[in-house]
Amino acid sequence: MPTIRVPQMVSRFYTLDWQFATRVGHLSLLRSAALVISAMPIVIELSRGAFGVSWPIPLSLRLTWISSVVYLGCWLVLYLRCPKFIKQYRDYGEFVQKQHSHRWILWEFYNNRQLITSLPRLISEALQKGVAVRAEKIDEPTVYACCPVYPKDAFITAHGIYPPVNVNRDLIVPVVLDRERIVLALQETDPNLAQKEKELFWILLTQLTKERPKSRILFWILAHIAGLGFITSVLWNAGRAVCRM
């Protein structure tokens, strides 16, 4: 029998997950301003070459420029390393607005399998919440008869997710947990379909927000450097203004 796994406690650093990073990175006004300010050296060089004009660059402007470049680097990390699922859906409400079929979330689960580093915990949670079932306990005859054939090498490794199989209008995802056959399946005729789809969405989203930790750390380091630079520039200008009074 699979080992019972206790769900992880919510980390006190949950605000450093990808879900919160997207809120910082998707501030379109800030990103546009950073892009314009980052182009400042190019504008200065063009003016110097075309008109022979040399503009002095104050310290506060230099700080603002450095912060803008760092923020763009921060956004680039988000664009390249944040899981696509997180960027597409901030919460279940946005997922519902897309009006996907009930099969979509299972495809998302399978397509993100390479990013998931805690597969046993996820499958255990899915079993506990009723969105996964052990193959030998499937009561629906049609689903059991169409239960996907597992690859020959499926039981070499203790855990794994294998290609989904369509059964009429439903989708079945074969999973191995502790070398036991598990099935992820959402049936259109299930009266609890909406609740199960919601549970599977949050299981996947919660895990993906914690993946690629090194990239997340880099994002937040750059974000804090950029923020500190902007604040320092503002305080510098404010201090100079006060001194002139």
Secondary structure, DSSP 8 states (H G I E B T S, - for coil): -----------TTGGGSHHHHHHHHT-HHHHHHHHHHHTHHHHHHHHHHHH-------HHHHHHHHHHHHHHHHHHHHHHHS-HHHHH-SSHHHHHHTT--TTHHHHHHHHTTTT-S-HHHHHHHHHHTTSEEEGGG---HHHHHT-----TTTTTSSEEE---EEETTEEEEEEEETTEEEEEEE-TT-TTHHHHHHHHHHHHHHHHTTS-HHHHHHHHHHHHHHHHHHHHHHHHHHHHHHHH-
